[in-house]
Amino acid sequence: MNGKVIVTGGTGYIGSHTAVELITAGFEVVIIDNLYNSDISVLDGIRSITGVTPKFYDYDLCDSQKLEEVFGAEGKVDAIIHFAAYKAVGESVRKPLEYYRNNLTSLMNLLEAMERHNTTALVFSSSCTVYGQPDTLPVTESSPVKDAASPYGYTKQAGEVIIRDTMASRPGQKAISLRYFNPIGAHPTAFIGELPRGVPENLVPYITQTAIGLREELKVFGTDYDTPDGSCIRDYLHVVDLAKAHVVALKRLLGGENKANYEVFNLGMGKGVSVLEAIAAFGKATGVRLNYSVTGRRAGDIEKIWADPSLANRELGWKAGISIEEAMETAWRWENKLKNKKS
Ligand code: UD1
């Protein structure tokens, strides 16, 4: 056993894949999740892969009393990985206060509980959204943090600042923010994957739902960008590669290998892929022809962004290695599994 880790949002998409990797690496995982954007059946998926059902609390992190209960019941907690947050960009524009309240109150409650209960390590789920549209590509961690373009993005920027300042005031504690580029795909066993609520906002679940017949056609949001094929460019990485980065970040903190008590890492493949190339990768990986058409730009979209992941490669010894075709194939396997479950 490598220690006890609270995983907030552990039944969510990235949280559940990380819980699997943590359990596999010998950690005891305790999940707190209010199931706002996830399903309790995810625990069965985690058990099917690992043989372990993590301890689960159906609690809202905005309720600090509930958080006290968890720490009271669990005793010594070595670390926290904080995923739980609202994450829909468009919704955040319509409901900014809900986003600020939820994403920031939960984080501040956790930071206070960490101090009260002497939990010394935190890994924070951040996003490349903090860079806005960068002036130079690929983006390194020292690229300037720019206008985030949405309240969701600002909650990630503010979250990072809150953690940085809190760590600066607490010599015994340490944290790492992981700036994810675009996580896609599902666990190769198809026991867990992405479970979007309602109509998906993100590209890959929209692709797989269209291919399986749940949506009529995929709309490509603009082919008039200043990119080789005119569609937007992102850095897509497989969710299992991403999950593994959390385990190495945690080990770095717990093993005292961190070089500062607050560190930031980009997590991406280091390769830009356009929307049209992503569609082609899906076709190549699955043999399924996708119904799609081009429509206008989506408000708030960044034209192009991809990571320079060399700091994470060097310092964490982590590298995303799963190709976009493999990622598409796992996403497709998962979509089919969901269909079979329903029918
Ligand atoms: C967005 C956020 C990111 C956040 C992530 C979490 C922005 C700029 N970024 O990522 O910060 O962490 O969501 O949910 O908002 N696309 C289509 N048709 C579709 C869906 C998407 O063409 O039906 C295109 C988009 O225009 C974009 C690409 O696919 O170019 C990826 O979109 P998406 O999966 O939504 O991710 P981001 O917008 O990059």
Residues whose N, C-alpha, C, O or C-beta is under 5 A from the ligand:
A	BS01	UD1	K87 V89 S127 T129 E201 N202 L203 V204 Y206 K219 V220 F221 C232 R234 V275 R298 G300 D301 I302
